[in-house]
Amino acid sequence: MTQLPVKLEHDGKWVSLKIDLDEEKLTIPEPVSAEIKIKSIDDLEEKKNLLIINTKKGETIKLASVPKVLQLLKRAIIMGCTAYRLTAYFMSPAIRGGVMVKNSKWEKGVIAVLKTGIWFVSKEKQVCIPLDEVSGIELAKREVQGRDSDVVQISHVENEEVITSFVLCPLTTLQILFNYLKDATKGLDISSDELDGMSAQVAMLVYSGMDTHAIENMISISNKQIESIYNKLIEKGLVDVVMTRREVKLTTKGVRFVNESVQK
């Protein structure tokens, strides 16, 4: 059993205490006085130095600590919680913004799929890809030790960059993993007939980095038309609003200022 110093949210306040961790459970002392079976945990989220643990009973535990303590907790939870889990080799991140990540390498470890994220865990690394940020799951070919091998390619968006990771395991297991990941992320799918051609074209231009004014000029549409298309894309969950452009008119004071400026 390992004792770990943490800060835990309890009744709207952060309480400093030491929790006991073993292979089967987390034991939280007073004032919480709780025992959490690791097998009862079905989701784990990480936000900077904060871990959010969710159980099948609907319990939520939020705790914070130093990176070393969080690494021990994450490893114990991911290896023992309720999840689709298999041993595999992974490379994550492998490609960032279309460029190979320097010193990226294959690592032997575990891939675990929880409710909100895909976790890669090895002796040296713990990586989480949030499911709602996954932009693509594909079967692909990748050169491994001088020969082409089948891999699962996982792409996700992070800080407006596309990050690509690879998973390598036996072919029969690989197909099962691919199917499982596709099913886990199917909520992000959209069929081609859900968007008209113009809306699809605008989505492609946004992806290429064009701003609103450039898109209007490129496909010769008015601001009113593009606003209507943006509304469709927002409704489908394909875009987020990052800036609202203001339309203004002069007040009487403004008109007076302009007139006086012209007369000078």
C-alpha positions in Angstrom: 0.0 0.0 0.0 1.3 3.5 -0.9 0.3 6.7 0.8 -0.1 9.7 -1.4 -0.5 13.4 -0.5 -3.3 15.1 -2.4 -5.8 17.9 -2.3 -9.3 16.7 -2.6 -12.5 18.6 -3.3 -15.0 18.1 -0.5 -18.2 20.1 0.1 -17.0 22.8 -2.2 -13.6 23.2 -0.5 -10.1 21.7 -1.2 -8.9 19.5 1.7 -5.3 18.4 2.1 -5.0 14.7 3.1 -3.2 11.5 2.4 -4.9 8.7 0.5 -3.9 5.0 0.5 -3.5 3.3 -2.8 -3.1 -0.4 -3.6 -3.9 -2.5 -6.6 -7.6 -2.9 -5.7 -8.7 0.4 -4.1 -8.3 4.0 -3.1 -8.9 4.7 0.6 -9.7 8.3 1.5 -9.6 9.3 5.2 -11.7 11.8 7.1 -13.4 14.1 6.5 -14.4 12.1 3.3 -14.1 8.6 4.7 -14.5 6.6 1.5 -13.2 3.5 -0.2 -13.2 3.5 -4.0 -12.7 0.1 -5.7 -10.5 0.7 -8.8 -12.7 -1.8 -10.7 -15.6 0.5 -10.1 -13.9 3.4 -11.9 -15.1 3.8 -15.5 -13.7 7.2 -16.4 -10.6 9.3 -15.8 -10.0 12.8 -17.0 -6.8 14.9 -16.5 -6.8 18.7 -16.6 -3.3 20.1 -15.8 -2.6 19.0 -12.2 -6.2 17.9 -11.6 -7.6 14.4 -11.9 -11.3 13.8 -12.2 -12.3 10.2 -11.3 -15.8 8.9 -12.1 -17.3 5.6 -10.9 -20.1 3.3 -12.2 -22.2 4.5 -9.3 -22.0 8.1 -10.5 -19.5 9.2 -7.9 -17.0 12.0 -8.9 -13.7 12.5 -7.1 -11.6 15.6 -7.9 -8.1 15.7 -6.6 -4.9 17.6 -7.3 -1.2 16.8 -6.5 2.3 17.0 -7.9 3.0 15.2 -11.2 4.8 12.2 -9.6 1.8 11.4 -7.4 -0.7 11.9 -10.3 1.4 9.5 -12.5 1.1 6.8 -9.9 -2.6 7.3 -9.6 -3.2 7.4 -13.3 -1.2 4.2 -13.9 -3.0 2.3 -11.1 -6.4 3.4 -12.3 -5.9 2.8 -16.0 -4.4 -0.6 -15.4 -7.3 -1.7 -13.1 -10.4 0.2 -14.0 -13.4 -0.8 -16.1 -12.2 -0.2 -19.7 -11.5 -1.8 -23.0 -7.7 -2.4 -22.6 -5.0 -4.2 -24.5 -1.2 -4.5 -24.6 0.3 -2.8 -27.7 3.1 -0.6 -29.0 2.2 3.0 -29.6 3.9 6.2 -30.9 2.2 9.3 -29.5 2.5 12.0 -30.6 4.1 10.8 -33.9 3.1 13.7 -36.2 2.2 17.3 -35.2 0.8 19.7 -37.7 2.0 17.5 -40.6 5.6 17.3 -39.3 7.2 14.2 -37.7 7.8 14.8 -34.0 11.5 14.8 -33.2 12.7 11.7 -31.2 9.2 10.1 -31.4 9.6 6.3 -30.9 7.6 3.1 -30.4 6.8 2.4 -26.8 5.5 -0.9 -25.3 2.5 -0.4 -23.0 -1.2 -0.4 -22.7 -4.0 1.3 -24.6 -7.2 1.8 -22.6 -10.4 3.3 -23.9 -12.5 5.0 -21.2 -15.7 7.0 -21.5 -14.1 10.3 -22.4 -10.6 9.4 -23.5 -8.1 7.1 -25.1 -5.1 6.5 -22.8 -1.6 5.3 -23.7 0.5 4.1 -20.8 4.1 2.9 -20.7 6.9 3.0 -18.2 7.9 6.4 -19.3 4.8 8.0 -20.7 1.1 8.6 -20.0 -0.9 10.2 -22.8 -4.6 10.9 -23.1 -6.5 11.7 -26.2 -10.0 13.1 -25.4 -12.6 11.3 -27.4 -14.4 14.6 -28.3 -11.1 15.8 -29.9 -10.6 12.8 -32.2 -10.8 13.8 -35.8 -10.0 10.5 -37.5 -9.5 6.8 -36.9 -7.9 4.8 -39.8 -6.2 1.6 -40.6 -2.9 2.5 -42.2 0.6 1.2 -43.2 3.7 2.3 -41.3 7.3 1.3 -41.6 8.4 -0.6 -38.5 11.9 -2.0 -38.4 12.3 -1.8 -42.1 9.0 -3.3 -43.2 5.5 -2.1 -43.7 3.1 -3.0 -40.9 -0.6 -2.4 -40.3 -1.3 0.2 -37.6 -4.3 2.1 -36.3 -3.8 5.8 -36.9 -5.5 8.1 -34.5 -5.7 11.9 -35.3 -7.0 14.5 -32.9 -7.0 18.3 -32.7 -5.0 20.0 -30.0 -4.6 23.8 -29.9 -5.8 24.0 -33.5 -3.1 21.5 -34.7 -3.8 18.0 -35.9 -1.8 15.5 -33.9 -1.4 11.9 -35.2 -0.6 8.8 -33.1 -0.1 5.2 -34.1 -0.9 1.9 -32.4 0.8 -1.4 -33.4 -0.4 -4.9 -32.3 -1.2 -8.2 -34.0 -3.4 -7.9 -37.0 -6.5 -9.7 -35.6 -6.4 -7.6 -32.4 -5.7 -4.5 -34.5 -9.0 -4.9 -36.4 -10.9 -5.3 -33.2 -9.3 -2.2 -31.8 -10.1 -0.2 -34.9 -13.7 -1.3 -34.7 -13.9 -0.4 -31.0 -12.4 3.0 -31.5 -14.7 3.7 -34.5 -17.7 2.8 -32.4 -16.4 4.9 -29.4 -16.1 8.0 -31.6 -19.2 7.5 -33.8 -20.9 10.5 -32.1 -18.5 12.7 -34.0 -19.5 11.2 -37.4 -21.6 13.2 -39.9 -22.8 11.9 -43.2 -22.2 13.8 -46.4 -25.9 14.3 -47.1 -26.3 16.3 -43.9 -24.6 19.3 -45.5 -25.3 21.0 -48.8 -22.4 21.6 -51.2 -21.9 25.2 -50.3 -21.8 24.5 -46.6 -19.3 21.7 -47.2 -17.1 24.0 -49.3 -17.1 26.7 -46.6 -16.1 24.0 -44.0 -13.2 23.0 -46.2 -12.1 26.7 -46.6 -12.3 27.2 -42.8 -10.1 24.1 -42.4 -7.6 25.6 -44.8 -7.2 28.6 -42.5 -9.2 31.2 -44.4 -11.0 34.0 -42.5 -14.6 35.1 -43.2 -13.7 37.9 -45.6 -11.4 35.7 -47.7 -14.1 33.0 -47.9 -16.7 35.6 -49.1 -14.3 36.7 -51.9 -13.3 33.2 -52.8 -16.8 31.9 -53.5 -18.5 35.2 -54.1 -21.2 35.2 -51.4 -22.5 37.9 -49.2 -21.9 38.3 -45.5 -25.6 37.4 -44.8 -25.2 34.2 -46.8 -22.0 33.1 -45.0 -23.6 33.9 -41.6 -26.5 31.5 -42.6 -23.9 28.8 -43.5 -22.0 29.4 -40.2 -25.3 28.9 -38.3 -25.7 25.5 -40.1 -22.2 24.5 -39.2 -22.6 25.6 -35.6 -25.9 23.6 -35.4 -24.1 20.5 -36.6 -21.3 21.0 -34.1 -18.7 21.4 -36.9 -17.5 24.8 -35.9 -17.1 27.0 -32.8 -17.5 30.8 -32.7 -14.2 32.4 -32.0 -15.1 36.0 -32.7 -18.2 38.0 -33.4 -17.9 40.8 -35.9 -19.6 44.0 -34.9 -21.7 46.2 -37.1 -22.0 49.8 -35.9 -23.6 53.1 -36.8 -22.7 56.6 -35.8 -24.4 58.3 -32.9 -25.3 62.0 -33.1 -22.1 62.7 -31.3 -20.2 60.6 -33.9 -21.8 62.4 -36.8 -20.9 65.8 -35.2 -17.3 64.6 -34.8 -17.0 63.5 -38.4 -18.6 66.7 -39.7 -16.3 68.9 -37.6 -13.3 66.9 -38.7 -14.2 67.3 -42.4 -14.5 71.1 -42.0 -11.1 71.5 -40.5 
